[in-house]
Every structure is written in C-alpha cells, then in structure tokens.
Amino acid sequence: MKLFKLCVASLLLVSMAYAVPLNSSGRACIPAEVLQVISVDYRSLKDSPTALALKTQLMPDNIKQLEAALKGIGIDPDKDVDTLTFASFHSGKQGVRGVGIASGPFDMKAVRKKMKLQHYVPKKYPTGGTTDVYPMEGGLYMSFLDDSTLLFGEPTALHHALDVRDGTELSLDTNGNMADMMTNVDSASVWSILDQEGTQNMMRSALGDASKIGDYETLKKKLLGSRYTMNFSSGVNFDATVVTDDSVTAGTLTSMVKAYLLYKKATAAAGEKVVMDNTSADSDGSNVQIHFKSDDKQFQALMHTDLFNALSR
C-alpha cells in the first residue's frame, strides 16, 4: 500500500489522450545530476472525474506552486498548458533544487504584455548574455526556451538549468541510466523516473518490516532506478518498473514484494484489500514489474477511507 501511495502522490494525474515526449528544448535543460522527473499531460485531465478527484486530494506542493506562478503571468494550466514537467536535481553546494518546464500553445504576446503591466523587468543571464530571465510570483523566475516552452524555478535552479542548456554543465543525456529510463516512459501521458538512491529509499518504505527480511540493505545496492506510468483510460492502471543489476536481484525483490502482498491480504482492513487484491508483481530479466488495476468506483471509494487519507499526507 505504501508503494502505491508513494507512486500516486508523485504521478498524480491521468491519461486518456495521446501524449508526446518532453520536447527537446525542455529536455536540454535537465542536469545530469537529476534525482526525479515527473511529467503530466494536462490536456486530458478534465476527461476523468477520478483523476480530478485525485488531483485535488494529492496535488504536491511543488506542482501547486508552479501552477500558481503560471496563473500569475496569465497562463491557465487547465487551458493553456499541454504538459507540465518537474525535475529535481543536485545543484552542488546548493543541495537539491528543482525546475518546472511548461509547454503549450501560449499566447506569448499576451503573456509579455501582462508581465510588462506587472512591471516584471527581465535581466540577462549570464550577465551580458542573451537569455532574458523574468521574476514571477512566489520568488520564482522564468525564461522562454522557445515560443511554446517556459522554464521556471528559483534563481539558483533556473541558472543551473540554463547552464546545462548552454553546455557549460552536463545534461541528462550524459546520465545513461536515467536517460534510458526516460526513453521507456516519456511517450506516456503521465510518467516519472526516480534515481538509484530515491528508488532504494522508496522500496524500503514501501516494504515496511518486510525490508528487514532477506538482507534488504545488501539487496538495495543492486537497485539502479525506477520508472512509473499511470492512466485512467479504462479504470485505474498503475505500472512501475524497478530496474536492478541482474535477474537474481530482480527475482529476490519480486519474492519480497509478493510476500508482502500476501501478508497484507491476510491482515488488511477492507479498504487495503482492494489494493492488495488488484496488485501483482513479477520479474522480467533484471526488471521488477508491479501493476495495479481497479475500476473507478473501487478507487474513488478507496480515496475516502481513513487509510488512504493517512497514507497520502
């Protein structure tokens, strides 16, 4: 149940229309030190009541902040944004930072006009350079990557991302593991990739006491990363893949997940059993695959249980 909650809280939204990968302008700004990327297709959000309910209940603070900043410059995420992507990464001594990338058919003339009326004066980055960086609400800054792509974040993060784009810092494409995982999921409407350390911590939390069995501390060193997709095109479908070092590790981790599911089925309350009964785990080579499926009615009922509310805080 914890694994499902962690993934839902990260992924958040819905898929009912075709999706396009993160465009080249946005991808070029993601640093090699990326920890997680979350991407959401906003075009189909309104088509699913379940997805709207999930968005309302589980919207992460970073996505809320990005949406508020967009509204502040005259962009309505529900109407003007095709995709919104959030990337977190290490930024040297500054620690973990994050940027948002919004793409869509923006009315750039109207956006610039509103920014001018609000006295948002751009500054050049780097000093004497050619990139305009505009202040936004909430302490964020923004830059136009092209006519349909905006990059925004706090100054340190934004500058780091622009340095990556300009080639003075290494990009995502030099991080083979994360780049490969993105290729496997970025055609989905909702997707996320998580780095090695994040995956290790997530699986420990998801397995709970079961992680103490079978020497998880040794096993976790062979977990390389994870990727997730979620869609509501026919009920609720969630798919996660944990990438491991070899087939033996994948088989061992799969056995641990299955044992955890069996234990929870025997001890869970009714609300939890909905999740356990509809969750499966298997291994495919060096990958562990976890799948959850339910109908809209089951899922919406689950969202109103005390268990779900407690886990989704």
C-alpha positions in Angstrom: 0.0 0.0 0.0 2.8 2.4 0.8 4.4 1.8 -2.6 1.1 2.6 -4.3 0.7 5.8 -2.2 4.2 7.0 -3.0 3.8 6.5 -6.7 0.3 8.0 -6.8 1.5 11.1 -4.9 4.3 11.6 -7.4 2.4 10.8 -10.5 -0.9 12.4 -9.6 -2.9 12.7 -12.7 -4.4 11.0 -15.7 -4.1 9.8 -19.3 -6.9 9.5 -21.9 -5.3 11.1 -25.0 -2.1 10.5 -26.8 1.0 12.1 -25.3 4.2 13.5 -26.7 7.7 13.2 -25.1 9.2 16.1 -23.3 10.3 18.4 -26.1 14.0 18.9 -27.0 14.1 22.5 -25.5 12.9 21.2 -22.1 15.0 18.1 -22.1 18.1 20.0 -22.9 17.8 21.9 -19.5 17.7 18.8 -17.2 21.0 18.3 -15.4 22.9 15.0 -15.3 22.5 15.0 -11.5 18.8 14.6 -11.9 17.0 12.8 -9.0 13.5 12.6 -10.3 11.4 13.8 -13.3 7.6 13.9 -13.1 5.6 14.8 -16.3 1.9 15.3 -16.6 -0.3 15.7 -19.7 -2.8 18.3 -18.8 -4.9 18.1 -22.0 -6.9 15.1 -20.8 -7.2 15.9 -17.1 -10.8 17.2 -17.5 -12.0 14.0 -19.1 -11.8 11.9 -15.9 -13.7 12.6 -12.7 -11.5 10.2 -10.8 -8.4 12.0 -12.0 -9.8 15.3 -11.0 -10.6 14.0 -7.5 -7.1 12.5 -7.2 -5.5 15.8 -8.3 -7.5 17.7 -5.7 -6.5 15.3 -2.9 -2.9 14.6 -3.7 -1.6 17.6 -5.6 2.1 18.0 -4.4 3.1 21.5 -3.2 5.7 21.9 -6.0 3.1 21.4 -8.7 0.7 23.8 -6.9 3.4 26.4 -6.7 4.2 26.1 -10.4 0.5 26.3 -11.3 0.1 29.5 -9.2 3.2 31.1 -10.8 1.8 30.4 -14.3 -1.6 31.9 -13.4 0.3 35.0 -12.2 1.6 35.7 -15.7 -1.8 35.0 -17.4 -1.4 31.3 -18.3 -4.2 29.0 -17.2 -2.7 25.5 -16.7 -6.1 23.9 -17.4 -6.5 25.6 -20.7 -3.1 26.8 -22.0 -0.7 24.0 -20.8 -0.2 20.8 -22.8 2.4 19.3 -20.4 4.0 20.3 -17.1 7.2 18.6 -16.1 9.0 19.0 -12.8 12.7 17.9 -12.4 14.6 17.8 -9.2 18.4 17.5 -9.1 21.6 18.1 -7.1 23.0 21.6 -7.6 26.4 21.5 -6.0 26.7 23.1 -2.6 23.2 24.5 -3.1 21.7 21.0 -2.4 18.6 19.7 -4.1 16.9 22.1 -6.4 14.0 21.8 -8.9 12.7 23.5 -12.1 9.4 23.3 -13.9 9.0 23.1 -17.7 5.7 24.1 -19.2 4.8 23.6 -22.8 1.7 24.5 -24.8 0.2 26.9 -27.4 0.9 30.0 -25.3 -0.2 33.5 -26.4 3.3 34.9 -25.9 2.3 38.4 -26.9 -0.4 38.4 -24.2 2.0 36.9 -21.6 4.7 39.5 -22.3 2.0 42.3 -22.1 0.8 41.1 -18.7 4.4 40.8 -17.4 5.1 44.4 -18.6 1.9 45.7 -16.9 3.0 44.0 -13.7 6.5 45.6 -14.1 8.3 42.3 -14.4 11.6 43.6 -15.9 13.9 40.9 -17.3 17.6 40.5 -16.6 20.1 39.0 -18.9 21.7 35.6 -18.0 24.5 35.2 -17.7 25.5 38.9 -17.2 25.9 40.3 -20.6 24.4 37.2 -22.2 21.3 36.9 -24.4 18.8 35.0 -22.2 16.0 37.0 -20.6 15.1 35.9 -17.1 11.8 37.3 -15.7 10.8 37.5 -12.0 7.5 35.8 -11.1 5.2 35.5 -8.1 6.4 33.4 -5.1 10.1 34.1 -5.6 10.3 32.1 -8.9 11.9 33.2 -12.1 11.1 32.3 -15.7 12.7 32.1 -19.1 11.3 31.5 -22.6 13.1 28.5 -24.1 11.1 28.9 -27.3 7.6 30.1 -28.3 5.9 27.1 -26.7 8.2 26.3 -23.8 8.7 28.0 -20.5 11.4 27.2 -17.9 10.8 28.3 -14.3 12.2 27.9 -10.8 14.0 29.7 -8.0 17.1 31.6 -9.3 19.8 29.1 -8.4 17.9 26.2 -10.0 16.9 28.2 -13.1 20.5 29.4 -13.7 21.8 25.8 -13.3 19.3 24.6 -15.9 20.2 27.3 -18.3 23.9 26.5 -17.9 23.0 22.9 -18.8 21.2 24.0 -21.9 24.1 26.2 -22.9 26.6 23.4 -22.5 28.6 24.6 -19.5 27.1 21.9 -17.3 26.5 18.2 -18.1 23.0 17.3 -19.2 20.6 14.4 -18.6 21.8 12.7 -21.8 25.2 12.0 -20.1 23.4 10.1 -17.4 22.8 6.8 -19.2 20.6 5.1 -16.6 18.2 8.0 -16.2 18.1 8.8 -19.9 17.3 5.2 -20.8 14.5 5.0 -18.2 13.0 8.2 -19.6 13.0 6.8 -23.1 11.0 3.9 -21.8 8.2 6.0 -20.4 8.2 9.5 -21.9 5.6 8.7 -24.5 3.0 8.1 -21.7 0.6 10.8 -20.6 1.8 10.6 -17.0 5.2 9.4 -16.1 8.1 9.6 -13.7 11.6 8.4 -13.3 13.5 8.1 -10.0 17.2 7.7 -9.4 19.0 5.0 -7.6 19.0 6.4 -4.0 15.4 7.5 -4.3 14.4 4.1 -5.5 16.3 2.4 -2.7 14.5 4.6 -0.1 11.1 4.2 -1.7 11.3 0.4 -1.7 12.4 0.3 1.9 9.5 2.4 2.9 7.1 0.5 0.7 8.1 -2.9 2.0 8.0 -1.7 5.7 9.1 -4.5 8.1 9.4 -6.9 5.1 12.5 -4.9 4.1 14.2 -6.3 7.2 13.9 -9.8 5.8 16.3 -11.2 3.3 19.0 -8.6 4.0 17.5 -5.7 2.1 20.4 -3.5 3.0 22.6 -5.7 0.7 20.0 -6.1 -1.9 19.3 -2.4 -2.2 22.8 -1.7 -3.6 21.7 -3.5 -6.8 18.6 -1.4 -7.3 19.5 1.1 -10.1 16.4 3.2 -10.5 12.7 3.1 -11.2 10.1 4.4 -13.6 6.3 4.8 -13.4 3.3 5.4 -15.5 -0.4 5.9 -14.6 -3.5 6.2 -16.6 -7.3 6.2 -16.2 -8.2 5.3 -19.8 -10.0 2.1 -18.5 -10.4 2.3 -14.8 -7.2 3.0 -12.9 -3.9 1.5 -14.2 -0.6 2.0 -12.5 2.6 0.3 -13.7 6.0 0.6 -12.0 9.3 -0.9 -13.1 12.2 -1.2 -10.7 15.5 -1.6 -12.6 18.0 -3.9 -10.9 21.6 -5.0 -11.6 20.7 -8.6 -12.6 18.0 -11.2 -12.8 18.8 -12.8 -9.4 18.3 -9.4 -7.7 15.0 -8.9 -9.6 13.8 -12.4 -8.6 14.6 -11.8 -5.0 13.0 -8.4 -4.8 9.9 -9.8 -6.6 9.6 -12.5 -4.0 9.8 -9.9 -1.2 7.0 -7.9 -2.8 4.8 -10.9 -3.3 5.4 -12.0 0.3 4.4 -8.5 1.5 1.3 -8.6 -0.6 0.3 -12.0 0.8 0.9 -10.8 4.4 -1.2 -7.6 3.8 -4.0 -9.6 2.2 -4.2 -11.7 5.4 -4.1 -8.7 7.8 -5.5 -5.7 5.9 -8.7 -3.9 6.5 -11.3 -3.9 3.7 -10.0 -0.7 2.1 -6.5 -2.1 1.9 -7.7 -5.4 0.5 -8.9 -3.5 -2.6 -5.3 -2.6 -3.3 -3.8 -5.9 -2.4 -6.3 -7.9 -4.5 -5.6 -5.8 -7.5 -1.8 -5.6 -7.3 0.6 -8.0 -8.9 4.4 -8.3 -9.1 6.7 -10.2 -11.5 10.2 -10.1 -12.8 11.3 -9.8 -16.4 15.1 -10.3 -16.7 16.7 -7.7 -14.4 13.5 -5.7 -14.0 10.8 -6.0 -11.4 7.3 -5.1 -12.7 4.5 -4.0 -10.3 1.0 -3.5 -11.7 -2.2 -2.2 -10.0 -5.6 -2.0 -11.6 -9.1 -1.2 -10.3 -12.3 0.3 -11.6 -13.2 4.0 -11.0 -15.8 3.1 -8.3 -13.4 1.0 -6.3 -10.7 3.6 -6.5 -12.9 6.6 -5.6 -14.2 4.6 -2.6 -10.7 3.9 -1.5 -9.8 7.6 -1.7 -12.3 8.3 1.0 -11.1 5.8 3.6 -9.1 6.8 6.7 -6.3 4.6 5.5 -5.9 6.4 2.2 -6.1 9.8 3.8 -3.4 8.8 6.4 -1.1 7.4 3.7 -1.5 10.4 1.4 -0.4 13.1 3.8 
